Amino acid sequence: MTPENPFEVVLFLSYPQALEIVSRVLKEEGFGVVTHIDVSATLKKKMNVDFRPYSILGAYNPPIVHRALQHDPRIGLMLPCNISVESLGDRVVVRFADSLEIVSCNALEDNIAREIAEEIQQVLLRVAQRLREGNYTPNDPEKGWKRLHSETLE
């Protein structure tokens, strides 16, 4: 068994349900989804290629972004925070980009950039943990969604 990746969550939900829940939990943690790239639809349109349901969500927290851009406008090149949502048959895999790794790769290793990246990292890890634990409230109780079940990929 491989160790758990804190930036990856497996959900046993439909793909549309997973997209809705991920977006809602991000919002509850202060991050709105400002971009949604439907990779499968784009590949079909541009290349006539069928691809499993796969989306890239761009999440954004205005107060954090404002502080980051005031500190160093180059941080804008690393925005928004990316989250992928991928359907793999009976499960959906959600992956979060590690903001500390992104800052490190872009030679922005000063203390303020690191503090901002750590703050973002903690929020995204909290979102991942909430998803992992099924800690969310369905938007529409009539849909009858059960408590979210998740596990890590092996």
Helices and strands as residue ranges (DSSP letters): E 8-11, H 15-28, E 32-38, H 39-47, E 54-60, H 62-71, G 73-78, E 81-88, E 91-96, H 99-105, H 111-133, G 141-143, E 150-151
